[in-house]
Amino acid sequence: MSGRLNNKVVIVSGAGSVGPGWGNGRAIAYRFAQEGAKVFGVDLNPDTLLETVAKVREFGGEIATWHADVTSDEAVRSMVQACIDTYGRVDVLVNNVGGSKKGGPVQLDETAWDQQIDFNLKSVFLGCKHVLPIMEEQQSGSIVNISSTSGIRWTGSAQVAYASAKAGVIQLSRVVAVEYAKRNIRCNTVIPGQMHTPMVETRLAGQRSGGDIAGLLAQRQSRIPLPFMGDGMDTANAALFLASDEARFITGTEILVDGGMSARCD
């Protein structure tokens, strides 16, 4: 297998998916493996990794898996050590874990706030915390963090903790990028918009439209200038570019993958 990430070792957190199809993490693991990476796919639920592994191995790609709660310092430490034990190094880290909970500052309770910050922001912090010393020793590395348009815009519903955490991911990435630039370590962010991933059917439709999947998809599409909705592969392709040597002079910045939604004024 040869490509843009030939023989690079890549940790992808959230490499499973909540349902069949191309969630962001599954698509990232698949595309990176297509480009020659040795993927270390991580998820809390081992069952969600089965389809990811099957898809990667269909074309002879290389993938190992690990189960971890990436909001736990010890679990992330063990995850990174397991990758080192398996492949000997870490060239790329993709912090992909995340998920939203509806509610503004009055409606959302404190426990839900804390869980959202841990899930969406602390997980990114811990991934960076434990991988950066390895990349520093190697004098090279690329980190790609997955944020959301909710971190930069109002996207249709109040989800104050999710939005705050995803905004934090963007700034965390910038801080890491500048601090570690002299060590030849890059850090960037992909900002997906209203993507059609398995989460729409399995989770969001029940939360936001009473189970009306078609209605929710139409509502989301109405916000997008392009006449179609992106999916996990679009997120994966942006992450692939940022992880690769093609982006060797790009750090501390973001790629929006939202079909033009954030450029609209309404």
C-alpha positions as CSV (number, residue, x, y, z in Angstrom):
1,M,0.0,0.0,0.0
2,S,1.5,3.3,-1.1
3,G,0.2,6.8,-1.0
4,R,0.3,10.2,0.7
5,L,0.7,8.7,4.2
6,N,2.9,5.8,3.2
7,N,4.1,4.0,6.4
8,K,2.9,6.8,8.7
9,V,1.5,5.7,12.0
10,V,-1.8,7.3,12.7
11,I,-4.0,7.3,15.8
12,V,-7.7,8.0,15.0
13,S,-9.9,8.4,18.0
14,G,-13.6,7.7,17.4
15,A,-12.7,5.4,14.6
16,G,-16.0,3.5,14.8
17,S,-19.4,4.9,14.0
18,V,-22.8,5.0,15.7
19,G,-24.4,3.2,12.7
20,P,-23.6,1.6,9.4
21,G,-21.9,3.9,6.8
22,W,-19.4,6.7,6.8
23,G,-19.1,8.4,10.2
24,N,-16.3,10.9,10.3
25,G,-14.0,8.6,12.3
26,R,-14.6,5.5,10.2
27,A,-14.1,7.5,7.0
28,I,-10.8,9.0,8.3
29,A,-9.4,5.6,9.3
30,Y,-10.4,4.2,5.8
31,R,-9.0,7.1,3.7
32,F,-5.8,7.2,5.7
33,A,-5.3,3.5,5.3
34,Q,-6.0,3.9,1.6
35,E,-3.1,6.3,1.5
36,G,-0.7,3.8,3.1
37,A,-1.0,4.7,6.8
38,K,-0.8,2.2,9.6
39,V,-4.0,3.1,11.4
40,F,-4.4,2.6,15.1
41,G,-8.2,3.0,15.4
42,V,-9.6,3.7,18.8
43,D,-13.2,3.7,20.1
44,L,-15.0,3.3,23.4
45,N,-17.3,0.7,21.9
46,P,-15.4,-2.2,20.3
47,D,-18.4,-3.3,18.2
48,T,-18.4,0.0,16.3
49,L,-14.9,-0.8,15.1
50,L,-15.8,-4.1,13.4
51,E,-17.2,-2.4,10.2
52,T,-14.2,0.0,10.1
53,V,-11.7,-2.9,10.3
54,A,-13.7,-4.9,7.7
55,K,-13.7,-2.0,5.2
56,V,-10.0,-1.3,5.6
57,R,-9.0,-4.9,5.2
58,E,-11.1,-5.3,2.1
59,F,-8.4,-3.5,0.2
60,G,-5.5,-4.9,2.3
61,G,-5.0,-1.8,4.5
62,E,-3.3,-2.0,7.8
63,I,-5.3,-1.3,11.0
64,A,-5.0,-2.2,14.7
65,T,-7.7,-1.4,17.2
66,W,-7.9,-0.3,20.8
67,H,-10.8,0.4,23.2
68,A,-10.5,3.5,25.4
69,D,-12.5,6.2,27.1
70,V,-10.6,9.2,25.7
71,T,-11.9,11.5,28.5
72,S,-9.7,9.5,31.0
73,D,-6.1,10.5,31.4
74,E,-5.0,7.0,32.2
75,A,-6.9,5.5,29.4
76,V,-5.4,7.9,26.9
77,R,-1.9,7.3,28.3
78,S,-2.4,3.6,27.8
79,M,-3.8,4.1,24.3
80,V,-0.8,6.0,23.2
81,Q,1.6,3.4,24.8
82,A,-0.3,0.6,23.0
83,C,0.2,2.4,19.7
84,I,3.9,2.7,20.5
85,D,4.1,-1.0,21.4
86,T,2.4,-1.9,18.2
87,Y,4.0,0.4,15.7
88,G,6.9,2.0,17.4
89,R,6.0,5.7,16.8
90,V,3.1,8.2,16.2
91,D,3.3,10.3,13.2
92,V,-0.3,11.6,13.1
93,L,-3.0,12.1,15.7
94,V,-6.6,12.7,14.7
95,N,-8.8,13.7,17.7
96,N,-12.2,13.0,16.3
97,V,-14.4,12.1,19.4
98,G,-17.4,14.3,20.0
99,G,-21.1,14.7,20.1
100,S,-23.8,17.3,20.9
101,K,-26.4,17.7,23.6
102,K,-29.3,20.2,23.0
103,G,-29.8,23.0,25.5
104,G,-29.0,26.6,26.2
105,P,-27.4,27.9,29.5
106,V,-30.7,27.8,31.4
107,Q,-32.0,24.5,30.1
108,L,-28.7,22.5,30.3
109,D,-27.8,21.2,33.7
110,E,-24.4,21.3,35.2
111,T,-23.7,17.6,34.8
112,A,-24.5,17.7,31.1
113,W,-22.3,20.8,30.7
114,D,-19.3,19.0,32.3
115,Q,-19.9,15.8,30.2
116,Q,-20.0,17.8,27.0
117,I,-16.8,19.7,27.8
118,D,-15.1,16.5,28.7
119,F,-16.3,14.6,25.7
120,N,-15.6,17.3,23.1
121,L,-12.7,19.3,24.5
122,K,-10.9,17.4,27.3
123,S,-10.6,14.4,25.0
124,V,-8.6,16.6,22.5
125,F,-6.5,18.0,25.3
126,L,-5.6,14.6,26.6
127,G,-4.8,13.2,23.1
128,C,-2.4,16.1,22.6
129,K,-1.0,15.9,26.1
130,H,0.2,12.3,25.6
131,V,1.2,12.3,22.0
132,L,3.1,15.6,21.9
133,P,6.1,14.3,23.9
134,I,6.5,11.4,21.4
135,M,6.3,13.7,18.4
136,E,8.7,16.1,20.1
137,E,11.2,13.3,20.5
138,Q,10.7,12.4,16.9
139,Q,11.0,16.1,15.9
140,S,8.0,15.7,13.6
141,G,4.3,15.1,13.7
142,S,0.9,16.3,12.6
143,I,-2.2,16.7,14.8
144,V,-5.6,17.1,13.2
145,N,-8.5,18.0,15.5
146,I,-12.1,17.8,14.5
147,S,-14.3,20.7,15.5
148,S,-17.8,21.8,14.2
149,T,-19.4,24.8,12.6
150,S,-21.2,25.1,16.0
151,G,-17.9,26.4,17.3
152,I,-18.0,29.4,15.0
153,R,-21.7,30.0,14.2
154,W,-25.3,29.5,15.3
155,T,-26.3,26.4,13.3
156,G,-30.0,26.1,14.1
157,S,-30.4,25.0,17.7
158,A,-29.1,25.9,21.2
159,Q,-26.3,23.5,22.3
160,V,-24.2,25.8,24.4
161,A,-21.8,23.3,25.9
162,Y,-21.1,21.6,22.5
163,A,-20.6,25.0,20.8
164,S,-18.3,26.2,23.6
165,A,-16.3,23.0,23.5
166,K,-15.9,23.0,19.7
167,A,-14.8,26.7,19.8
168,G,-12.3,25.6,22.4
169,V,-10.9,22.9,20.1
170,I,-10.1,25.5,17.5
171,Q,-8.2,27.7,19.9
172,L,-6.5,24.7,21.5
173,S,-5.2,23.7,18.1
174,R,-3.8,27.2,17.4
175,V,-2.0,27.3,20.8
176,V,-0.5,23.9,20.2
177,A,0.5,24.8,16.7
178,V,2.5,27.9,17.7
179,E,4.1,26.3,20.8
180,Y,5.3,23.3,18.9
181,A,6.1,24.8,15.5
182,K,9.9,24.9,16.2
183,R,9.8,21.2,16.9
184,N,8.4,20.5,13.4
185,I,5.0,19.6,14.8
186,R,1.9,20.9,13.0
187,C,-1.6,21.2,14.5
188,N,-4.7,22.1,12.5
189,T,-8.5,21.8,12.7
190,V,-11.2,20.5,10.4
191,I,-14.6,22.2,10.9
192,P,-17.4,20.0,9.4
193,G,-20.8,21.5,8.9
194,Q,-24.2,19.8,8.6
195,M,-22.9,16.5,7.3
196,H,-25.1,13.5,6.5
197,T,-23.4,10.9,8.7
198,P,-25.0,7.9,10.5
199,M,-25.5,10.1,13.6
200,V,-28.4,11.8,11.8
201,E,-30.4,8.6,11.6
202,T,-29.4,7.0,14.9
203,R,-29.4,10.0,17.2
204,L,-30.2,13.5,15.9
205,A,-33.5,12.7,14.3
206,G,-34.9,11.4,17.6
207,Q,-33.6,14.4,19.5
208,R,-34.7,17.1,17.1
209,S,-37.5,16.1,14.8
210,G,-39.4,13.4,16.6
211,G,-37.8,10.7,14.5
212,D,-38.6,12.3,11.1
213,I,-35.3,11.6,9.3
214,A,-36.4,13.0,6.0
215,G,-37.6,16.2,7.6
216,L,-34.4,16.7,9.5
217,L,-32.3,16.1,6.4
218,A,-34.4,18.6,4.5
219,Q,-34.0,21.2,7.3
220,R,-30.2,20.7,7.3
221,Q,-29.9,20.9,3.5
222,S,-31.8,24.2,3.5
223,R,-28.9,25.8,5.3
224,I,-26.3,24.7,2.7
225,P,-25.7,26.7,-0.4
226,L,-24.4,23.7,-2.4
227,P,-27.2,21.4,-3.6
228,F,-26.1,18.4,-1.7
229,M,-25.0,17.5,1.8
230,G,-21.4,16.4,2.7
231,D,-20.6,13.2,4.5
232,G,-17.8,11.6,6.5
233,M,-15.7,11.2,3.4
234,D,-15.6,15.0,2.9
235,T,-14.3,15.4,6.5
236,A,-11.8,12.6,5.9
237,N,-10.4,14.1,2.8
238,A,-9.8,17.5,4.5
239,A,-8.1,15.7,7.4
240,L,-6.0,13.7,5.0
241,F,-4.7,16.8,3.3
242,L,-3.8,18.4,6.6
243,A,-2.1,15.3,7.9
244,S,0.0,14.8,4.8
245,D,3.2,16.4,3.7
246,E,1.2,18.3,1.1
247,A,0.3,20.6,4.0
248,R,3.8,20.8,5.4
249,F,3.7,24.7,5.6
250,I,0.2,24.8,7.1
251,T,-0.3,25.0,10.8
252,G,-2.5,26.8,13.3
253,T,-5.4,27.1,10.9
254,E,-8.8,25.6,10.0
255,I,-10.4,24.0,6.9
256,L,-14.2,24.6,6.8
257,V,-16.1,21.6,5.2
258,D,-19.6,22.9,5.2
259,G,-20.8,23.5,1.6
260,G,-20.7,27.2,2.1
261,M,-23.1,27.3,5.0
262,S,-20.9,29.5,7.2
263,A,-20.5,32.1,4.4
264,R,-24.2,32.8,4.4
265,C,-25.6,35.8,6.2
266,D,-29.1,34.3,7.0
